[in-house]
Every structure is written in C-alpha cells, then in structure tokens.
C-alpha cells in the first residue's frame, strides 16, 4: 500500500494527497479496495470518511475504532497519517489470518481532511463524522484552487446538505475506544533509539499571536545605548528570559514547550542604520496541563512589564488564544505499555506536540490512545523516513491488543 500510495500521489519530490482532491480520493479508493479484498464490511458517511469493519461476536456492543487520516500537506511525506490506516488494516488482516473473531466490531477508519494546510482548519473529517463541523467551514476557500470546501466536498461525493444539518454518523456512546497509530513528527524516539512510543496526550496551546513591542526609531550611530528605546533588544531579552523560565518549569516536572516562531521588524521602516522602534512576534506555549501553560503566560506578562520598564519600551502581548490539551486514556496507556514490554517491543511514553484526529475522539469522552512509530527527518516534508520494521512492531502491538480483548 505504501508503494502504491507513493507511486500515485507523488508530485515532484513530495507527496500531495490534497484534501477533497485527487490525491486524497486515490488514497481512500486504495484503502477501500484493500478492505474489500480482505472481506471487510465497507461503509462511508456524508463526509466520505471510510469505515472498514471486521465483525465481532457481539455486534450490539460499542465498536472499537482504529485509524488515521490519508491526506497530506503540499509536498509532504508518504507516512504521515497513512501509516495509521495501513496499520489498522494490517492488524485486522492478522486477526483474520489467525482466526481471531473479536468480541466487538473492529473498524478501521480512513479519516478525511485532517491537515489544516488546505482549508485552514484541522480535523474536518473527524468533526464531520460526529456532526460537529462548523457552518462557517463550508465557505472557506482551498489554499490552491480558491474554491470553497463545500464545492470540493460535493466533487468528492459528499452529502453536503446532511453535513450542513449536522447529521452525525458516529456517536460517542457507540464507540468503546479509539486508537490512532501515527509516525512521530519529532525526534524523540529516534534520539532514544526506540521504535515505538505510547502517547500520553496531545499538547494544548496558549499563544500570543499578535504580540508587539513599541520603542522609538533612532540613528544607530548617533544614539547612545543608555537613552535608546530599542524594541529588538527588549524583545530579545524577553525571549531569552522566557526560555529560561520555561526550562525551570520543565525541570520541575511540568510538560511545556516554548517557541517564538515569528519575530519581525517592519521592513518598510527598519534599516541597518536604525535602532528598531517596533517588533512583532508570536509567543507559543504548549503543554498537557492548562495550569502549566497559564503559569507560563503569567510569567510572560510579568517579564514584559519588567523588561519594558528597563528598556523604556512598551510591550503589548495582545489576546492569548487557548486550545485545550487532549489527554490519552490512562487505562489504554497502561495496557499498551505493559503489552509492549511483554512483546519485547522497546517503548517509552511521550507527549505529542502536533495535533491528531485522536484529539477529537478524546475531547468527546471516548477512551483514546495513540501509538507513535519512530520516524526520521521530521514530518510534513518529502524526507519522512519510517522503517517498515518499526511499523511492523506498532501494527503487532495494535493487533495483539485487539486479540487480547482490547476489542
């Protein structure tokens, strides 16, 4: 499946499985053909999410779902998302080959439209499955075609009217658990030399997206340092001091990641011979606990006041935007970690800094878990490098969990 996906969705160096476009449609078609060849029951919902089901002994019980998305960012990699769908199908194929009939239905879900790159909105497919796709989303233009989401959905066979009504194909009470297998999009497993990780949660985010510092422009050679109101110097000090404070929080056991992904002067005014009179920047705090992120935000406000006074500048951090973390189910984490140890699959627990469809399931109160696969060279780029041996261990862990009564 990975070879066929790459051969049919590669554009230049990278993978392009565009949301509600030719690339994603091909991927879903491949998954459906594979499922039918395995003898699975196949269904789709109004958003064209794909459900591939191995029937259980008790079909009246809430089903177990595993899966992930099949779209990619522009010029992405071949494994981001797709590995979770292929792992689910591999696990179900293993159950069938071993003659294992699970207690409850096991459904592999190929989810639409997880990536925000196309419509500036994450989790479109999983939100739609639960009837929770926001009305405004249908009118958002796609980043390349500029046609709205509703048009692309209709072109891919979706029932847009049902989606606008908020019809739900999935209901939380009908789902026993959800496990998503996904490549790790960071370097933790690779640096630890481990093939598999058990995810503790998907980090939330507290972000000051419109932070600014106001000083005064002045001639760089003619203005002594002691009377400057240098916005760059003040902002740089704020960034360094915030980084040190966040390290202290992390060393004390808090889960926290701090990033300044944008830091700019005004190109129309700033010059090599000027003291900068204004900066614009973004403060991004991510963690698993709201209290930790809020603490970091409070520290940022305090330091901005102190450093601003020292440099004779004024900081305006703007509104703080907050998204909640999605904590994985403690029982699933414990069971997967214990099973990995029993199977001699080296693993660690780690947090996910990137978003995943699993967050939607978890926030709806569905017991949710994630299995990470070691991956080199990061993600969202053509150089993703997942070893199939590592993938096999993750699929084995998932299949064994199902065979042992996880479903």
Long-range contacts (C-beta under 8 A, 24 or more apart in sequence): 1-30, 1-31, 1-34, 1-82, 1-86, 1-89, 2-78, 2-79, 2-82, 2-86, 2-388, 4-30, 5-30, 5-78, 5-82, 6-78, 9-72, 9-78, 10-78, 11-75, 12-75, 13-75, 13-382, 14-74, 14-75, 14-76, 14-77, 14-381, 14-382, 15-72, 15-75, 15-76, 15-77, 15-78, 15-382, 16-72, 16-74, 16-75, 16-76, 17-70, 17-71, 17-72, 17-76, 17-82, 18-71, 18-72, 18-74, 18-118, 18-142, 18-144, 19-71, 19-112, 19-113, 19-115, 19-117, 19-118, 19-119, 19-124, 19-142, 19-152, 20-112, 20-113, 20-118, 20-142, 20-149, 20-152, 20-153, 20-155, 20-156, 20-158, 21-118, 21-142, 21-152, 21-156, 23-71, 23-72, 24-70, 24-71, 24-112, 24-113, 24-156, 25-156, 27-70, 27-71, 27-82, 27-110, 28-70, 28-110, 28-112, 31-70, 31-85, 31-89, 31-108, 31-110, 34-89, 35-89, 35-108, 38-89, 38-92, 38-93, 38-96, 39-96, 40-92, 40-108, 45-128, 45-129, 45-169, 45-170, 46-128, 46-158, 46-159, 46-160, 46-162, 46-163, 46-167, 46-169, 47-112, 47-113, 47-124, 47-125, 47-128, 47-129, 47-133, 47-153, 47-158, 47-163, 47-169, 48-112, 48-153, 48-156, 48-157, 48-158, 49-109, 49-110, 49-111, 49-112, 49-125, 49-126, 49-128, 49-129, 49-169, 50-109, 50-110, 51-107, 51-108, 51-109, 52-88, 52-89, 52-92, 52-107, 52-108, 52-109, 52-110, 53-105, 53-106, 53-107, 53-108, 54-92, 54-95, 54-96, 54-102, 54-105, 54-106, 54-107, 55-101, 55-105, 56-101, 56-102, 56-103, 56-104, 56-105, 56-106, 56-407, 57-101, 57-102, 57-103, 57-104, 58-103, 58-104, 59-104, 59-105, 61-103, 61-104, 61-105, 61-176, 62-104, 62-173, 62-174, 62-175, 62-176, 63-104, 63-105, 63-106, 63-107, 63-174, 63-175, 63-176, 64-102, 64-104, 64-105, 64-106, 64-107, 64-175, 64-176, 64-177, 64-178, 64-179, 64-402, 64-406, 64-407, 65-106, 65-107, 65-108, 65-109, 65-175, 65-177, 65-178, 65-179, 65-361, 66-91, 66-106, 66-107, 66-108, 66-109, 66-178, 66-179, 66-180, 66-181, 66-398, 67-107, 67-108, 67-109, 67-110, 67-111, 67-180, 68-110, 68-111, 68-114, 68-180, 68-181, 68-182, 68-356, 68-357, 69-110, 69-111, 69-112, 69-113, 69-114, 69-115, 69-125, 69-357, 70-110, 70-111, 70-112, 71-112, 71-113, 71-114, 71-115, 71-118, 72-115, 73-115, 73-117, 73-380, 74-117, 74-143, 74-144, 75-381, 75-382, 76-115, 76-379, 76-380, 76-381, 76-382, 76-384, 77-379, 77-380, 77-381, 77-382, 77-383, 77-384, 78-384, 79-183, 79-373, 79-375, 79-384, 79-386, 80-182, 80-183, 80-185, 80-379, 80-380, 80-384, 81-114, 81-115, 81-182, 83-181, 83-182, 83-183, 83-373, 83-386, 83-391, 83-394, 84-180, 84-181, 84-182, 85-109, 85-110, 86-391, 87-181, 87-371, 87-391, 87-394, 87-395, 87-398, 88-181, 88-398, 90-395, 90-399, 91-395, 91-398, 91-399, 91-402, 92-399, 94-395, 94-396, 94-399, 95-399, 95-402, 95-403, 98-403, 100-402, 100-403, 102-402, 102-403, 102-407, 103-405, 103-407, 104-176, 104-407, 105-407, 106-402, 106-407, 111-357, 114-356, 114-357, 117-143, 118-142, 118-143, 118-144, 119-143, 119-149, 122-355, 123-355, 123-357, 123-359, 123-360, 124-149, 125-357, 126-357, 126-360, 126-361, 127-360, 128-163, 129-168, 129-169, 129-170, 130-168, 130-169, 130-170, 130-171, 130-172, 130-360, 130-364, 131-166, 131-167, 131-168, 131-169, 132-166, 132-168, 133-163, 133-166, 135-164, 138-163, 138-164, 172-364, 172-365, 172-366, 175-361, 175-366, 176-367, 176-407, 177-329, 177-332, 177-366, 177-367, 177-368, 177-369, 177-406, 178-358, 178-361, 178-366, 178-367, 178-368, 178-369, 179-332, 179-336, 179-368, 179-369, 179-370, 179-371, 179-398, 179-401, 179-406, 180-356, 180-357, 180-358, 180-368, 180-369, 180-370, 180-371, 181-370, 181-371, 181-373, 181-394, 181-395, 181-398, 182-356, 182-370, 182-371, 182-372, 182-373, 183-372, 183-373, 183-374, 183-375, 183-379, 183-384, 183-386, 184-350, 184-352, 184-372, 184-373, 184-374, 184-375, 185-352, 185-353, 185-354, 185-375, 185-378, 185-379, 185-380, 186-353, 186-354, 186-378, 187-378, 188-348, 188-350, 189-348, 189-350, 189-372, 189-373, 189-374, 189-375, 190-374, 190-375, 190-376, 192-348, 193-346, 194-346, 194-347, 194-348, 194-374, 195-345, 195-346, 195-347, 195-373, 195-374, 195-387, 195-389, 195-390, 195-393, 195-394, 196-340, 196-345, 196-346, 196-347, 196-371, 196-372, 196-373, 196-374, 196-390, 196-393, 196-394, 196-397, 197-347, 197-348, 197-349, 197-350, 197-371, 197-372, 197-373, 197-374, 198-333, 198-336, 198-337, 198-340, 198-347, 198-348, 198-349, 198-350, 198-369, 198-370, 198-371, 198-372, 199-328, 199-333, 199-349, 199-350, 199-351, 199-352, 199-358, 199-369, 199-370, 199-371, 199-372, 200-288, 200-327, 200-328, 200-333, 200-349, 200-350, 200-351, 201-288, 201-325, 201-326, 201-327, 201-328, 201-351, 201-352, 202-325, 202-326, 202-328, 202-351, 202-352, 202-354, 202-355, 202-356, 202-358, 202-359, 202-362, 202-370, 203-255, 203-257, 203-286, 203-287, 203-288, 203-325, 203-351, 203-352, 203-353, 204-286, 204-287, 204-288, 204-290, 204-293, 204-322, 204-323, 204-324, 204-325, 204-326, 205-284, 205-285, 205-286, 205-293, 205-321, 205-322, 205-323, 206-284, 206-285, 206-286, 206-293, 206-294, 206-296, 206-297, 206-320, 206-321, 206-322, 207-282, 207-283, 207-284, 207-285, 207-320, 207-321, 207-322, 208-282, 208-283, 208-297, 208-300, 208-317, 208-318, 208-319, 208-320, 208-321, 209-282, 209-318, 209-319, 209-321, 210-280, 210-282, 210-318, 210-319, 211-280, 211-281, 211-282, 211-283, 211-315, 211-316, 211-317, 211-318, 212-278, 212-279, 212-280, 212-281, 212-315, 212-316, 212-318, 213-238, 213-278, 213-279, 213-281, 213-308, 213-313, 213-314, 213-315, 213-316, 214-277, 214-278, 214-313, 214-314, 214-315, 214-316, 215-275, 215-276, 215-277, 215-278, 215-311, 215-312, 215-313, 215-314, 216-275, 216-277, 217-269, 217-274, 217-275, 217-276, 217-277, 218-274, 218-275, 218-277, 219-273, 219-274, 219-275, 220-272, 220-273, 220-274, 220-275, 221-273, 223-275, 228-275, 228-311, 228-312, 229-275, 229-277, 229-311, 229-312, 229-313, 230-275, 230-276, 230-311, 230-313, 231-265, 231-276, 231-277, 231-278, 231-279, 231-313, 232-265, 232-275, 232-276, 232-279, 233-311, 234-307, 234-308, 234-310, 234-311, 234-313, 234-315, 235-263, 235-279, 235-281, 237-307, 237-311, 238-300, 238-303, 238-304, 238-307, 238-315, 239-263, 239-281, 241-303, 241-307, 242-283, 242-296, 242-299, 242-300, 242-303, 245-296, 245-299, 245-303, 246-285, 246-296, 249-292, 249-295, 249-296, 254-287, 254-289, 254-292, 254-295, 255-287, 255-288, 255-289, 255-292, 255-351, 256-285, 256-286, 256-287, 256-292, 256-293, 256-296, 257-285, 257-286, 257-287, 257-353, 258-283, 258-284, 258-285, 258-286, 258-296, 259-284, 259-286, 260-284, 283-317, 286-353, 287-325, 288-325, 288-327, 288-351, 289-325, 290-322, 290-324, 290-325, 293-322, 324-363, 326-358, 326-359, 326-362, 326-363, 326-368, 327-362, 328-358, 328-362, 328-368, 328-369, 328-370, 329-362, 329-367, 329-368, 329-369, 331-367, 332-367, 332-368, 332-369, 333-369, 335-401, 335-406, 336-369, 336-371, 336-397, 336-401, 339-397, 339-400, 339-401, 339-404, 340-397, 343-393, 343-396, 343-397, 343-400, 345-393, 345-396, 345-397, 354-379, 371-397, 371-398
